[in-house]
């Protein structure tokens, strides 16, 4: 900063010397060409006054530049020390205050980005931890039953039982991997929504067919009430995926012999798709938790699943400018309402 100040001073000195040369030249010309003494002295006085004012102006300009430089450097030092930059005269609308204000604004933006980076790192750490937890159990079971199957004297019936268990564990890992790929595509935006007008009934029927076998195994009745004339602008494939995830969740927690109802009600701006079951219900304080990634309630921890179905469903519907709401009564059942835009 000292070297820069010396450079500014040398530049001002050069300008002042040039002004002095110009002033002396003017004096010489006046002395040579102006013959009337009174006029000559008047011109001398005017030129001397102008030269003096120019010197005063250069002095104050240099002092203001040095003060401006000191204030900005002090603000930058505060930012480097991760402090809020000090604004010298907060009530004044000066150039220094404007620059300091911009620096403070820039500092706020950088701090916010830093907080976002820390948040993203924590989310990645949490995701890795969740994936590790989800993979640990099936991998341990696979190692266990693989070692047991190495026994030569194992009865055939027992061997078949262990092989079935191994297949179940492999299917769990396959399901987890597929769900993680979908989650990754959803969060990074690498998939494209192909929104077009299509019959809603066909989309819902596709979702129902995807979980029909699971429902039939538990003797759960499925009913679909949707007008064939209802057409919405939506991504057929991904919307069916979202509805399937909600239905799969309903089948999973609905007791044997229960029922699941799907009904459609057109509104003015949205069309509401209600998916109702008579399962155990959800406590109101967990309404938001169930849409979190890898969330599993303690009372349903014994059920199969990785806790990604509702998270994916919400992401898919949200990206179509819709939303999902839930209403439940513990012991009486749950209704998930999917709202899709009519336009």
ROLUM-129313 format. One record per residue (C-alpha): x, y, z; residue in one letter. Coordinates in steps of 0.1 Angstrom, whole numbers, plus 2048, in hexadecimal, padded with zeros to 3 digits. Example, Ala and Ser with C-alpha at 12.3 -4.5 7.8 and 13.67 -1.06 7.14 Angstrom:
+-----+-----+-----+-----+
|  c1 |  c2 |  c3 | res |
+-----+-----+-----+-----+
| 87B | 7D3 | 84E |   a |
| 889 | 7F5 | 847 |   s |
+-----+-----+-----+-----+
END
This chain:
+-----+-----+-----+-----+
|  c1 |  c2 |  c3 | res |
+-----+-----+-----+-----+
| 800 | 800 | 800 |   x |
| 81E | 818 | 807 |   x |
| 82C | 812 | 7E4 |   x |
| 80B | 819 | 7D4 |   x |
| 808 | 83A | 7E8 |   x |
| 82B | 845 | 7DC |   x |
| 821 | 83D | 7B8 |   x |
| 802 | 853 | 7BB |   x |
| 817 | 86F | 7CB |   x |
| 831 | 86E | 7AE |   x |
| 815 | 86F | 794 |   x |
| 806 | 88E | 7A6 |   x |
| 828 | 89E | 7A7 |   x |
| 82D | 899 | 782 |   x |
| 80B | 8A8 | 77A |   x |
| 813 | 8C6 | 791 |   x |
| 835 | 8CB | 77F |   x |
| 824 | 8CB | 75E |   x |
| 80B | 8E4 | 76B |   x |
| 828 | 8F9 | 777 |   x |
| 838 | 8F8 | 755 |   x |
| 817 | 902 | 745 |   x |
| 814 | 91E | 75E |   x |
| 837 | 92C | 757 |   x |
| 830 | 92A | 732 |   x |
| 811 | 93E | 736 |   x |
| 823 | 958 | 74B |   x |
| 83D | 95C | 730 |   x |
| 823 | 960 | 715 |   x |
| 810 | 97A | 729 |   x |
| 831 | 98D | 730 |   x |
| 83B | 98D | 70C |   x |
| 81A | 994 | 6FA |   x |
| 806 | 9A9 | 713 |   x |
| 813 | 9CD | 715 |   x |
| 7FA | 9DD | 72D |   x |
| 808 | 9D9 | 750 |   x |
| 7E6 | 9D7 | 762 |   x |
| 7D9 | 9BC | 74B |   x |
| 7FA | 9AA | 74E |   x |
| 7F8 | 9AA | 774 |   x |
| 7D4 | 99F | 773 |   x |
| 7DC | 981 | 75D |   x |
| 7F9 | 979 | 774 |   x |
| 7E2 | 979 | 792 |   x |
| 7C7 | 963 | 780 |   x |
| 7E1 | 94A | 776 |   x |
| 7F1 | 949 | 798 |   x |
| 7CE | 943 | 7A8 |   x |
| 7C6 | 928 | 78F |   x |
| 7E8 | 917 | 796 |   x |
| 7E2 | 91A | 7BC |   x |
| 7BF | 90B | 7B9 |   x |
| 7CC | 8EF | 7A4 |   x |
| 7E6 | 8E7 | 7BE |   x |
| 7CC | 8E7 | 7DA |   x |
| 7B5 | 8D1 | 7C5 |   x |
| 7D1 | 8B8 | 7BE |   x |
| 7DA | 8B7 | 7E3 |   x |
| 7B6 | 8B0 | 7EF |   x |
| 7B0 | 897 | 7D3 |   x |
| 7CF | 884 | 7DD |   x |
| 7C4 | 885 | 802 |   x |
| 7A1 | 878 | 7F9 |   x |
| 7B0 | 85C | 7E3 |   x |
| 7C7 | 851 | 800 |   x |
| 7AA | 852 | 819 |   x |
| 794 | 83E | 801 |   x |
| 7B0 | 825 | 7FC |   x |
| 7B5 | 822 | 822 |   x |
| 78F | 81C | 828 |   x |
| 78C | 802 | 80D |   x |
| 7AC | 7F0 | 819 |   x |
| 79E | 7F0 | 83C |   x |
| 77D | 7E1 | 82F |   x |
| 790 | 7C6 | 81C |   x |
| 7A5 | 7BE | 83B |   x |
| 784 | 7B9 | 84F |   x |
| 778 | 7A2 | 834 |   x |
| 798 | 78E | 834 |   x |
| 795 | 78B | 85A |   x |
| 771 | 77F | 854 |   x |
| 762 | 79E | 865 |   x |
| 747 | 7B4 | 859 |   x |
| 757 | 7D2 | 846 |   x |
| 756 | 7F2 | 85B |   x |
| 743 | 80E | 84A |   x |
| 752 | 82F | 854 |   x |
| 734 | 846 | 850 |   x |
| 715 | 830 | 84D |   x |
| 6FD | 84E | 848 |   x |
| 710 | 85E | 82C |   x |
| 70B | 855 | 807 |   x |
| 730 | 857 | 7FD |   x |
| 745 | 843 | 7E5 |   x |
| 757 | 832 | 802 |   x |
| 736 | 826 | 811 |   x |
| 729 | 819 | 7F0 |   x |
| 749 | 804 | 7EA |   x |
| 749 | 7F8 | 80E |   x |
| 724 | 7EF | 80B |   x |
| 72B | 7DB | 7EB |   x |
| 748 | 7C9 | 7FD |   x |
| 730 | 7C1 | 81B |   x |
| 717 | 7B4 | 802 |   x |
| 731 | 79F | 7F1 |   x |
| 73D | 792 | 813 |   x |
| 719 | 787 | 81C |   x |
| 716 | 775 | 7FB |   x |
| 737 | 762 | 800 |   x |
| 72D | 759 | 824 |   x |
| 70C | 74C | 817 |   x |
| 71D | 737 | 7FD |   x |
| 735 | 72A | 817 |   x |
| 718 | 720 | 82D |   x |
| 708 | 70E | 80F |   x |
| 728 | 6FC | 808 |   x |
| 72A | 6F0 | 82C |   x |
| 706 | 6E6 | 82B |   x |
| 70B | 6D2 | 80B |   x |
| 72A | 6C1 | 819 |   x |
| 715 | 6B7 | 838 |   x |
| 6F9 | 6AA | 821 |   x |
| 712 | 695 | 80D |   x |
| 720 | 687 | 82E |   x |
| 6FD | 67F | 83A |   x |
| 6F5 | 66F | 818 |   x |
| 714 | 659 | 819 |   x |
| 70C | 64F | 83D |   x |
| 6E8 | 647 | 834 |   x |
| 6F2 | 632 | 815 |   x |
| 70C | 620 | 82A |   x |
| 6F2 | 618 | 844 |   x |
| 6D9 | 60B | 829 |   x |
| 6F4 | 5F6 | 819 |   x |
| 703 | 5E8 | 838 |   x |
| 6E7 | 5D0 | 842 |   x |
| 6E1 | 5BE | 820 |   x |
| 707 | 5BB | 81B |   x |
| 70B | 5AB | 83D |   x |
| 6EF | 593 | 835 |   x |
| 6FE | 58B | 814 |   x |
| 720 | 583 | 823 |   x |
| 710 | 56E | 83F |   x |
| 6FA | 558 | 828 |   x |
| 715 | 555 | 80E |   x |
| 72C | 546 | 828 |   x |
| 711 | 52F | 834 |   x |
| 70A | 523 | 811 |   x |
| 72F | 518 | 80E |   x |
| 727 | 4FB | 826 |   x |
| 727 | 4DB | 813 |   x |
| 710 | 4C7 | 829 |   x |
| 6F3 | 4E0 | 82A |   x |
| 6D1 | 4D1 | 823 |   x |
| 6C2 | 4DB | 801 |   x |
| 6A3 | 4EB | 811 |   x |
| 6B9 | 501 | 827 |   x |
| 6CF | 50A | 80A |   x |
| 6B1 | 515 | 7F6 |   x |
| 6A4 | 52A | 813 |   x |
| 6C6 | 53C | 816 |   x |
| 6C7 | 541 | 7F0 |   x |
| 6A5 | 552 | 7F2 |   x |
| 6B1 | 568 | 80E |   x |
| 6D0 | 572 | 7FA |   x |
| 6BA | 57B | 7DC |   x |
| 6A5 | 591 | 7F3 |   x |
| 6C4 | 5A3 | 7FF |   x |
| 6D1 | 5A8 | 7DC |   x |
| 6AF | 5B6 | 7D2 |   x |
| 6B1 | 5CF | 7EF |   x |
| 6D3 | 5DB | 7E2 |   x |
| 6C6 | 5DD | 7BF |   x |
| 6A7 | 5F1 | 7CA |   x |
| 6BE | 608 | 7DF |   x |
| 6D5 | 60E | 7C1 |   x |
| 6B8 | 616 | 7AA |   x |
| 6A9 | 62E | 7C4 |   x |
| 6CA | 63F | 7C8 |   x |
| 6CE | 644 | 7A3 |   x |
| 6AB | 653 | 7A1 |   x |
| 6B3 | 669 | 7BE |   x |
| 6D3 | 675 | 7AE |   x |
| 6C2 | 67D | 78D |   x |
| 6A6 | 68F | 79F |   x |
| 6BE | 6A5 | 7B5 |   x |
| 6D6 | 6AD | 799 |   x |
| 6BB | 6B4 | 780 |   x |
| 6CB | 69C | 767 |   x |
| 6A9 | 68E | 75C |   x |
| 691 | 6A1 | 746 |   x |
| 66C | 6A4 | 74C |   x |
| 658 | 69D | 72D |   x |
| 638 | 6AF | 737 |   x |
| 61B | 6AA | 71F |   x |
| 5F6 | 6A8 | 720 |   x |
| 5EB | 684 | 727 |   x |
| 5CF | 671 | 738 |   x |
| 5D4 | 670 | 75D |   x |
| 5C1 | 64E | 75F |   x |
| 5DC | 63D | 74B |   x |
| 5F8 | 64B | 761 |   x |
| 5E6 | 63F | 781 |   x |
| 5DE | 61D | 772 |   x |
| 603 | 618 | 76A |   x |
| 60C | 620 | 78E |   x |
| 5F1 | 608 | 79C |   x |
| 5FD | 5EC | 785 |   x |
| 620 | 5F1 | 793 |   x |
| 616 | 5E8 | 7B7 |   x |
| 5F8 | 5D1 | 7AF |   x |
| 60C | 5B1 | 7B7 |   x |
| 618 | 5BE | 7D9 |   x |
| 5F5 | 5C8 | 7E2 |   x |
| 5E6 | 5A7 | 7D7 |   x |
| 5FF | 594 | 7EC |   x |
| 5F2 | 5A7 | 80B |   x |
| 5CE | 5A3 | 800 |   x |
| 5CB | 5C9 | 7FE |   x |
| 5AF | 5D7 | 7E8 |   x |
| 5B8 | 5F3 | 7D0 |   x |
| 59E | 60B | 7C1 |   x |
| 5A3 | 626 | 7A7 |   x |
| 58A | 642 | 7A1 |   x |
| 594 | 659 | 785 |   x |
| 581 | 667 | 767 |   x |
| 58E | 65B | 746 |   x |
| 589 | 67E | 738 |   x |
| 5A2 | 68F | 750 |   x |
| 5C1 | 699 | 73E |   x |
| 5DF | 6AC | 74E |   x |
| 600 | 6B9 | 742 |   x |
| 618 | 6A3 | 755 |   x |
| 636 | 68C | 750 |   x |
| 625 | 66A | 74D |   x |
| 643 | 654 | 756 |   x |
| 64F | 668 | 774 |   x |
| 62D | 670 | 782 |   x |
| 625 | 64B | 781 |   x |
| 645 | 645 | 794 |   x |
| 63B | 65E | 7AF |   x |
| 618 | 64F | 7B2 |   x |
| 627 | 62C | 7B3 |   x |
| 63E | 636 | 7D0 |   x |
| 621 | 643 | 7E4 |   x |
| 60C | 624 | 7DC |   x |
| 62A | 60D | 7E5 |   x |
| 62D | 61F | 806 |   x |
| 607 | 61A | 80C |   x |
| 609 | 5F5 | 804 |   x |
| 627 | 5F0 | 81A |   x |
| 616 | 5FF | 839 |   x |
| 5F2 | 5F4 | 833 |   x |
| 5E9 | 5D5 | 847 |   x |
| 5DF | 5B5 | 835 |   x |
| 5BB | 5B7 | 828 |   x |
| 5BB | 5DD | 828 |   x |
| 5B2 | 5F4 | 80C |   x |
| 5C1 | 610 | 7F8 |   x |
| 5AC | 629 | 7E5 |   x |
| 5B7 | 641 | 7C9 |   x |
| 59F | 65D | 7C1 |   x |
| 5A3 | 67C | 7AA |   x |
| 593 | 69E | 7B0 |   x |
| 598 | 6BA | 796 |   x |
| 59B | 6DD | 7A6 |   x |
| 59D | 6FF | 795 |   x |
| 5C3 | 700 | 792 |   x |
| 5CE | 6DD | 79E |   x |
| 5C2 | 6BA | 79B |   x |
| 5C4 | 6A7 | 7BC |   x |
| 5CC | 682 | 7BD |   x |
| 5C4 | 673 | 7DF |   x |
| 5D5 | 652 | 7E9 |   x |
| 5C5 | 645 | 809 |   x |
| 5CC | 626 | 81E |   x |
| 5C1 | 618 | 83F |   x |
| 5E3 | 612 | 84D |   x |
| 5F2 | 61C | 86F |   x |
| 5F3 | 641 | 866 |   x |
| 60D | 65B | 86B |   x |
| 612 | 673 | 889 |   x |
| 60D | 697 | 87F |   x |
| 630 | 6A1 | 88B |   x |
| 63F | 68A | 871 |   x |
| 62C | 698 | 853 |   x |
| 64B | 6AA | 846 |   x |
| 663 | 68F | 851 |   x |
| 655 | 674 | 83B |   x |
| 660 | 687 | 81C |   x |
| 684 | 689 | 827 |   x |
| 69F | 674 | 817 |   x |
| 6A4 | 652 | 829 |   x |
| 68A | 65A | 844 |   x |
| 67C | 63B | 855 |   x |
| 665 | 63E | 873 |   x |
| 66E | 629 | 891 |   x |
| 64C | 618 | 892 |   x |
| 651 | 60C | 86E |   x |
| 675 | 604 | 86F |   x |
| 66D | 5DE | 86C |   x |
| 65E | 5E4 | 849 |   x |
| 673 | 5E1 | 829 |   x |
| 67E | 601 | 818 |   x |
| 699 | 61B | 817 |   x |
| 685 | 63B | 81D |   x |
| 688 | 64A | 7FA |   x |
| 666 | 644 | 7EB |   x |
| 654 | 662 | 7F8 |   x |
| 673 | 678 | 7F4 |   x |
| 674 | 66F | 7CF |   x |
| 64E | 674 | 7CB |   x |
| 64F | 697 | 7DA |   x |
| 66D | 6A0 | 7C4 |   x |
| 65C | 694 | 7A4 |   x |
| 63B | 6A6 | 7AB |   x |
| 64C | 6C6 | 7B7 |   x |
| 660 | 6C8 | 796 |   x |
| 63E | 6C8 | 784 |   x |
| 633 | 6E6 | 799 |   x |
| 61C | 6D0 | 7AE |   x |
| 61E | 6C6 | 7D2 |   x |
| 615 | 6A9 | 7EA |   x |
| 602 | 6AD | 80A |   x |
| 5FA | 693 | 825 |   x |
| 5DE | 68E | 83E |   x |
| 5DE | 671 | 856 |   x |
| 5CE | 664 | 876 |   x |
| 5E2 | 64C | 88B |   x |
| 5D1 | 62A | 88A |   x |
| 5B8 | 634 | 86F |   x |
| 5CD | 639 | 850 |   x |
| 5DE | 653 | 83A |   x |
| 5D5 | 667 | 81B |   x |
| 5F0 | 675 | 804 |   x |
| 5E3 | 690 | 7EC |   x |
| 5F7 | 696 | 7CC |   x |
| 5EE | 6B8 | 7BC |   x |
| 5F7 | 6BC | 798 |   x |
| 5F2 | 6DC | 784 |   x |
| 5D5 | 6DC | 76B |   x |
| 5E6 | 6F2 | 752 |   x |
+-----+-----+-----+-----+
END
